[in-house]
Amino acid sequence: MSDILPDLQASLLCEDVRAEMSGQQTLVGVITVIPAPMLPVAFFKLCLWTRWCGGEGTFTQRSLIISSEDEQILAESRVEFTLNEFEGNATNVHVFGGVKFERYGVHHIEIHLDDELQLRFPMPVIQVGQQN
């Protein structure tokens, strides 16, 4: 039997993903924009949480953080996962360490499945007033 490609159900960038005693996950600090009074702005850790469903087989997810102007890859992570049944799901957490944003502008998050782009969404780094 050949693989059935899954659907990307959800994807969120956050500061951390915690595993609870119940087996559930808690996403901490969901990021939709990065406000920065000055550059560079660096993160010790960023997490990309993804959920796949409606597929069957073994797949490779490749996730990227891409700079605003020159499309340089700032961070990259890969994970292989298996969906054993069509009704199942797979949750992946990519941990990017030491990510540094050198420019203001709209950066992008890309998610690839077996080297095919599945989702690209904006991650703005914006300048905010310096605090005293």
Secondary structure, DSSP 8 states (H G I E B T S, - for coil): ---B--EEEEEEEEEEEEE-TTS-EEEEEE-S-EEESSS-EEEEEEEEEEEEES-BEEEEEEEEEE-TTT--EEEEEEEEEEE-STT-EEEEEEEEEEEEE-S-EEEEEEEEETTEEEEEEEEEEEE-----
